[in-house]
Each structure stands twice: as structure tokens, then as C-alpha cells.
Amino acid sequence: MSESLSVFDKLSDKVSKFNQQINKHLETQSVNPFSGSFGDRSTSPRYGKFTKEEYGKPIAGSETERRGIKAKAHLLREMLDLCVIIHDLGEYHAKHRAKDDPEDDKDKELDDDGTIMVTFGELFNLYTKISDKVVGLLMAAKKKGWVYFEPEILFQRRDDDVLIALLKPISEIKKYVDDETKPVQKEILMES
């Protein structure tokens, strides 16, 4: 008789675990607006109670949030690479302008106030060998206040003569990127 009780207990444990899995699945489906089980009375604490800061953001601690953080870090590193190229290219031009005769105004393209500038055409031709996302990266860097250029969006050939200025020192940009990507770097080291 004791054997039948232990078999019964094992079977009831399995049924209980199975029912827990079913209930968990039904709960997640009730908050998924794309499921057939989506209900108006969601048990999710987030449903219908979003603050402005939460709206459109993934649930904290989720895999989606982790992928988003990694993508942001990757984008920041690409923007930093672009700013480094602008810095190096601008420094190169500044050295060549300094070699020119200071008395000869026709050789000077710009008044040199120390601002690092390059033309879009020159940057595009150089950077597209590295990445085809140069315009998008420039727009993101402009939004961060790292670079400045006049038109809202740049087009190859049409805007080749548009000047792009580096607004922040490259060391400040590097520090910002390092600070923002530290959590991702730690996570990558832990995965290794």
C-alpha cells in the first residue's frame, strides 16, 4: 500500500508542476496583446500604468533590455570611432595649414580658431571604407552635441563641401563612452 501512495504522490507532484506551468503560460498570454488570450484585466503590474520614462522601454532585467544596452554601447563606440577620425583628420589639416605661409591669405581656407573641422565629402570617402553608416552616426553624434553641421541630413556629392565641426574635446567624448559602456564591458568579461 505504501508503494501505491508514493506513486500517487509522485504523480500528483507532476500534475501540480504541470498546472503551475499552464497557469504561468496563461498569465503571460493574458498580458500579450498579440495572443488570443489577451484580457482587459491584465495581471501585469505594468499594464496601463506606464510613466513617461517607462513607456516604450523593455521590462527591467529582461533579455530585451540587455540586448538594448549592448546595442547602445556598440553605437556609442562607433560614434567615438567617427569622432576620432574627425579629430585626426582635422588635426592633419591644421598642421598643413600651419605650414603654409601665414602672410598668404589665399592659401587659408578658414580662420583657424582651434576648432577641428573636416568636409563631409572627405569624411564620407574615408569613413565609408570602415562603415557604411557614416550619415546616421553623424546625426547621432550631432544629437549628443559632439559634432555640428548645418543641414539636418547630409547627402553624398550634394553636401561634399559642408563643414563638420567637432564640438567637444576627444578626451571628453572618450570618457563619456567609457563611463556609459562600463556595465556592458563587465558583462562581456563575465560571459567569457
Secondary structure, DSSP 8 states (H G I E B T S, - for coil): -HHHHHHHHHHHHHHHHHHHHHHHHHHHHHT-TTSTT--SS---SSTT---TTTTT---TTSHHHHHHHHHHHHHHHHHHHHHHHHHHHHHHHHHHHHHS-TT-GGG-SS--SS-EEEEHHHHHHHHTTT-S-HHHHHHHHHHHTSEE-SSSS--TTTTTT-EEEE-S-HHHHHHHHHHHHHHHHHHHHHH-
